Amino acid sequence: TIDIPINTDQLVEENETLTVRLSLAAGSAGTIEAPSQQVITISDSTAPGTIQFDTDSVTVSEGNIATLTIQRIEGTDGPISAVISLGAEGDSADENDYTPPASTAVNFGNGENSQSVEIPINTDILDEDDETLTVNLSLNEGSAGTIGQPSSQVITISDDTSPGSLQFSTDTTSVAEGETVTVTVDRVGGSDGI
């Protein structure tokens, strides 16, 4: 084992490489086998990094909150300032289906690697198909950092007015003769109507 200390500098720079080669000293016995060299990639510890959504989609029922996580990778040096925008062509959700967050700003401080945005999903009395809302992420003008992928996240809003289904809570129950058995029926996937 050979330890090679890598020095830290304050320069913002691209990845660098260091090649370490194995060779025999003059007069040594033996041979060198492949691989006889190793390439070490040194990433910049002073990079501001890349921000992106942790996933490209999430499903939330009406009456709940969609929590979107934005992660920062490949560096956390300095601040990054971004903004989210709601809605895209082809979305079926409209402004009555959700409440925009109080702030659309997403700001990362030095060393921060995760932020979240909450979007309350409104309840309505309509029996409707699932609806979609696209949330896009972009850097504020002049901000350090880059936008990675996924840079947008689709929220699928599932309807809470489904009547649901009935099922037994378990498929087996044991009881001794002479005792009373309680059988439980669960209503799952919605509770609208009787």
N, C-alpha and C positions, 0 to 999 in steps of 0.2 A: 504494500500500500504506500502510495506517495501522496502526501497532502500538498496542494498548491494553493496558497492563499490568493484570493482575487481582491485587488484593491478597489475601494469605492472612490469615485470622483464626483464632482458636481456638474459634469457635462451632460447635456441631453444628447444622446447619440443612438445610432442604430445598434443592433446586436453585433457583437464582435466574436471572432473565433480565435482559438488558440489550438495549435496542433502539437501533440506530444508524440514523439517518435521513440521507439525502443530499439536500442542497438547494443552490440557487445563491445566491451572495452577491448582495446588492443591486447592480443595474446590470450583472451579468454576462451575457454572451451565451451562447446554447446552451439546451439543454433537459435535463431529467432523464428517463431511461428507467426502466422497471420491470425488475427490482425496485429500488425506491428506498429500501428499508429492509432491515436484516438483524437478526434476533433471535439473540442469543448466549446460550446456556445455560451457566451457571456451576455446576459441580458442587462439592459440598463436599469439600474435601481432608481434612477431619477426620472423615469418616464411618467407622464401623467396618466397613461393607460387608456383603455377602451371601455366604453360603457355600452350595455346592451340589456335587453330583457332576458330573464332566466329561462323563458319558454315562449313559444310563439302563440300559444292559446291557453285559455282557461274557461271553465264553465261555471256559472253562478246562477242560482235560482233567484227569481224575483224576491225582493224583501231582504236580500243579503248584501254583503259588501264584497266587491271584487278587489282583492289586494294584488297589485302588480309589483313584482320585485325587479329592480334594475341593479345589475351587478357591474362591478368595475374590475377588469382583469388587465394583466400585463403592465402593472404599475399603479401606484397610488400617490405619486409625488405631486403635491400642489392641488389646487382646486380645479374642478370641472363644473361648468355651468351648462345645464341642458333644460329643455322644455318638452312637455308632452302636448300633443294635439289630439282631439277626440273626433272621430268620425272619418269615414272615407267613402268614396263612391262605391256603391253596392251594398253598404250596410243597411240592415233592415230596422235597426233600433233608431229611435228619434229622441229628441231632448226630453220627452215625457217618460222615457224608460229608465233614465239614470239622472243622478245629480252630479254635475261636474265638480271635481275637487276644488276646494277653496283656493288652491294655488296649483298652477300647472308647471311651476318651476321644480327642477330636480337638481339640487346642488350637492356636490361632493366636496367635503373638506379634505385637507391634507391627511392621507392615511386611511380615509374612509373607503370601503369597498362594497357597500350595499346601501340602497335606499328603497323605500317602498312608497307607492301611491295608492290611496284608497278611493274607489269610486262606488258610492252607494247605488244600488240597483233598486228602482222603485217597484212597488207592487201595484197592479191594476186588477180590474175585475174582468178583463177580457180573456176569453179562451182562445189562445193563439199559438202559432208555431214558435219554435225557438227563434230568437232574434240575435243579430250580431252587431257589435260595436268594435271598430278598430281604433287602437291607440298607437300613435306614432311617436317616436323619440328622435329629437334632433338637438344638435349643439347650439347654444346661443352664439351669436356672432362674436368672434374674438376669443372664444373659450379654447383652452388647451384640450388635448385629448382627441379621441376619434370615436365614431359610432360603429359598433360591431353588429353582428347578426345573432339573433333576430333584432331588428330595429323597430319592429311593430309587433303588437300582440292583439289577437282577436279574442274579445270577450263574447262567449255564447251565453245569452240570457235565456234560461229555461223557464217556462211558464209555471206558475204556482197554482193555477186554477184547474189542474187535472184532478179527476175524481179518484185516481189511484187504483190500486189493486188490493185484493184481500188475500191473505195467506196465513197459515198457522205459524205460530212463533217457533215451533219445533216440529220435526216430522215423527218423533216418537215420544211416548210418555208411558211410564209404568205406574201401576196402582195395585194395591192389594184388594182382594175381595172384601166387600163390606165398607170400603172407604169411598170418599167423594173425589172425583178427579176434576181438576180445573183445566180447561182447554182454552188457550188464548189465541185470538185471531188478531193479526196486525193489519193495519191499512198502510200501505207503502206507496211511494211515488206520487203522492198528492192526497188532498183531503177536501176537495171542493164538492159540495153537494151532499146528498144523503144516500 
